[in-house]
Amino acid sequence: MQYRRMGCSGLQLSALGFGAWVTFGTRIGRNEARELISIAYDAGVNFFDNAEGYAHGEAEKIMGDALADLRLPRDAFCISSKVFFGAAAQPRPTQRGLSRKHVIEACHAALKRLRVDYLDLYFCHRPDPDTPVEETVRAMDHLVRQGKVLYWGTSEWPAALIEQACRFAQREHLTLPSVEQPQYNLLHRERVELEYAPLYAEWGLGTTTWSPLASGLLSGKYLDGIPEHTRLTTPGYEWLERLMFGNQREARLAAVRRFVQLAAEIGESPAQLAIAWCLKNPHVTSVILGATTPAQLQHNLHALTFLPELSDELAERMQAVFA
């Protein structure tokens, strides 16, 4: 495993992390989760990602139980939660968003579900237009000072809002956000590569990116339709298909076919190639993997071994497929 500093912080995260989105609590239970976390940890993964909204809190309960069952040393792994959407199926106004009340109460609830005394990373899952950024920054600083959160960050925030939070925190001598969690893959590049570019040098921002395979599209498994028991067939996640294809279904499928052919030419798996491409970006701290089976997780973890062979020329060929 390779480890990377999270931006300008001293935290060393595994280049490949393991997350619970669309899997824990919806497609896999406690026993399967325990096996997958064990495989990831044995491979050197030290970052496990979660959120209050994943399966309405059930994903965090399952991950917490699995980690407790495995009795992993607490100082050997990092665990995250995210706040915004709420854990209730139909949250009331004070059960969602980034108000001081919800940020703090959601942290306490996540600690109980995950069965830990503190969160290594705590993300604001989306911007909240109803809460001043300054209120959220103060709430996060409060949790850091209490020792309940070590590092805080954002997820899918516009660069201007992140900068606003950083400048306010700096001026008021509060804890700055140190990490952002955006989507990043061959189909979604602009935010990580362009919009956030000024933030890396000025504020030392790290990134833990999600969906390296564009919800499985880049693996090639959707070229002949949607197989059963995949993310797109998970009840409640029908919107993923719209996110994946937008209004460009045929164009995207054609591009993926070309990408799969390119992977075959060099004798590499499309999934491993796509994950390695994400890792090639020096501003990516950790790429979050998702999996439902041990074979799938082990296969994707091997993407790291291909990284040294991923030349600039090959990366440009990959990018040209989706230009």
N, C-alpha and C positions, 0 to 999 in steps of 0.2 A: 504494500500500500504506500501511496505517496501522501504526504501531509503538507498543507499550505497554510500560511498565516492568513487570518481573516482580516484583510485590509491592512491597516496600520496597527491593529491590535496585536497582542502577543499570543492570541488563541490559535492553536494548531488544529485544524479540522482535516479529516480524511478527505482526499480529493473526490472520493465517491461516498455519498451519504445514503441513508435508507429511510424512506418516508412511508407514511400510513395512508396517504390520500387515495380514495376510491378502492381501498383494499381492506384495511382493518375495520371490522365491524359491519362490512357490507358483503365481502366475498370470502374473507377468512376469519377464523376465530382465534381463541387464545392459544391452542396447541400449535396451529400452523404458524401463528405469529412468533411464538417462542422459537420454533425451528428456524424460521427465516432470520430472526435477530441473531440467533446463535451463529448461523452461517456467515452473516455479515460481520459480526464481531470477530470471529475467528480469521476472517480475511483482512482484518485491520480497520474496518469501519468504526469510527468513534462518534459519528454524528447521526442522531436519530430524530427525524422531523415529524411534527404533529401539529394539530390545531384544535381549538375548541369546537369548531364547526364540522370537523370530520366525523361523519356518522353521528352527529349530535352529541359529541362527547364520548361515544362508545369506543372510538379509535384510541383515545388516550387511556381509557380504562384497560383496554386489551394490551396496549403497549406497556403500561405500568405493571400489570400483572405478569407479563412475560419477562420483563426486566427483573422483577422481584424473584420470579421462579429461577431465573438463571443465576442470580446472586452475583452479578457483575460488580466489580469494585466501582463505587460512584465516581471516584476521581479518574476513571479510565474512559469514560464516555461523556458525551454532551447531548443534551436533550432540549428540544424547543417546543414552544407552543405559540399559537397566534390568536390575537384577539380582534374581533370586529363583528363577525356574523352572529355570534351567540351560539350556545349549545342547545337551546330549546328549539323544538320543531317550529313553533310559532312564537318567537321571542317578543316580549313586551319592550317598550321603548328603552327602559333602563337595563335590559338584558342584552343589548347589542350596541355597537358603535365604539367610539374611542373617548367617551367621557371619563373623567377621573373615577367616577363610581364604577363603571363597567370594567375599565382597565384593571383596577385593583381587585375587584371581586372575581373577575375571570381568571386572574393569576392565582388567587387562592383556590379556586375550583380546579384549575389545571394541576396544581401541586397535589391535590387530593387524588385526582384521577390517575395521575402518573406515578403517584406514591414516592415522591421525592421532596426534599426540603427546599430546593431552589431550582430555578430554570437557568440553564446556561445561556439560552437565547430566547427572547420574547419579541415577537414581531407584531406590528400593527398591520393586520391582514389586508386592509384596503384603506384609502383615505376616507375620512369622515367629514363630509361637508357641513354637518350640524355641530361640530365641536372645534373650537379654536385649536390650532396646532400647538399653541403655547400651553394649553391645559393638558394635552396629551404628553408633551415633553416633561412637564412637571410631575405627572403621574408616574411616568417611567423612571424618572430620576428618584422619586420617592421609593419605588420598589428596589432600585439598585442600592440605595443607601441602607435599606432594611436588610439587604443580603438575600432577598427572594429572587432577584434577577441579576445575572452577571453582565450580560450584554443585551442591548435592545436594538431593534431595527425596524425596517418597513418591508412591505411586500406589495409590489405593483403600484408604488407611488410615483407620481411624476417627479422629474428631477428638480423642478422649481420648488416643490413642496418639501422635498428632502433638504434642499439647501436652506429653506426658511427655518426648518427645525434645527439644523446645525447652527445657523447664525444666532438663533434665539438661545440655544443651549450654551453656546460659547460666551455670549454676552452676559448671561445670567449665572455662569459658572455651574452649569448643570451637566449631566451625563449626555454626551452626544450619541445619536444613532450611529452604529458602526457597521451595519450590514443591511443589504437589501436582498429580497428574494423575488426575482423576476422569472418569467418564463423565458427560456433560451434554448433554441434549437435551430436547425438549418432553415426552418420556415419562419422563425421569429427572432430576428437579429437586431432590429433597429434600436430598441430601448437599451440593451446592454452595450452595444458597440458604438452608438451615436449619442443618444440622449444622456446617458450616464457618464460619458467620457470625461467631462470636466470634474466630476465628483471624485474620481479615483485619486487624482493627484492633490486636489485641494483639500478634501476631507478624509482621505484614506479609506474610502468605502470598500468593503468586501462584499461578495455576492455568493449566495447559496442558491443555485438555479434549479428550476423545476421543469418537468416534461421534456427531457432531452430527446425523447422519441416522438414528440408531438402526440401524446396519448396512444402510442403504438403505431401510428401511421408510417413512420420512417423505418419500422421493422419490416414492412412489406406485407404484414398479415391481413391488411384490408384490401388488397388489390383485387381479390375475387369475391368481394362481398364482406359482410360482417359475420364472423364466426360466433357461435354461441360461447357463453362464459367468458366474454371479453368485457373491457370497460364500457364499450358502447351499448352493451346489453344489460348493464347494471341498472336496476330500477332507481329512478330519481336522478340519473345522470344522462338523460337523453340529450341534454343541452351540449354534451361533449362533442356530439357529431357536428353540430353547428359550429362549435369552436374549431374543430379539426378542419372542416372543409370550407366553411363560409359559403360564398357563392361561386367557389372555384373548384368544385368537386372534380370535374374531368381534368382540368389543368393540373391540379395537385396530384391526382392519381397518375397522370402521364409522367410528371416529374419524378414521382417515387419509383415508377417502373425504370426510368433511366438511372436513378440512384442505385436500385437493386442490381441492375446490370453492371454498373461501375464496381460495386462491391464484389460481384462474382468475378470480374476481370482480375482483380487483385487478390482473390481468394480469401476475402474477409466477410464476416457477417455484417449485414446492413446495420443491425442494432449496435454492434460493437463499434463500427465505424462512425456512426452518428454520435455516440457517447464520447468517443475519443476526440472527435472534432470539437465538442463543447469544452473538453478539458484543455485543448490547445490554447484557448484564450487565457492569457496570464491574469486577467481580472476576475476570472471565475475561481472562487475559493473551493467550492464543493458542488458537485453535480448530484442531485438527489435522485436515487433510483427507486422505482416501485416494482413489486413483484408479488405473484400469488403462489408460485411454486419454487422449490429449491433449485430446480434445473434452470428456470428462467433467471433467478437471481445470480447463480453462479456464472451463467453465460454472460450476463451484463457486467459483472464484476471483472471479467477478463478483458474488458475494453481497455483497462489501464495498461495491459501488457503491449497493446498495439500502439500506444501513444508515441513512443520513440521513433516508430516507423512512419508516422504521419507527417510527411514533408509539406513544406509550404505549397509546392506544386500540386500535390494531391488535394490539399485543403481547398485550393483555388478551383480545381476541377469539380469538387463536391459542391462548392458554392455556385459555380456556373450552372449546374443542373437545375438549381432553384432560382436562378436570377430572374 
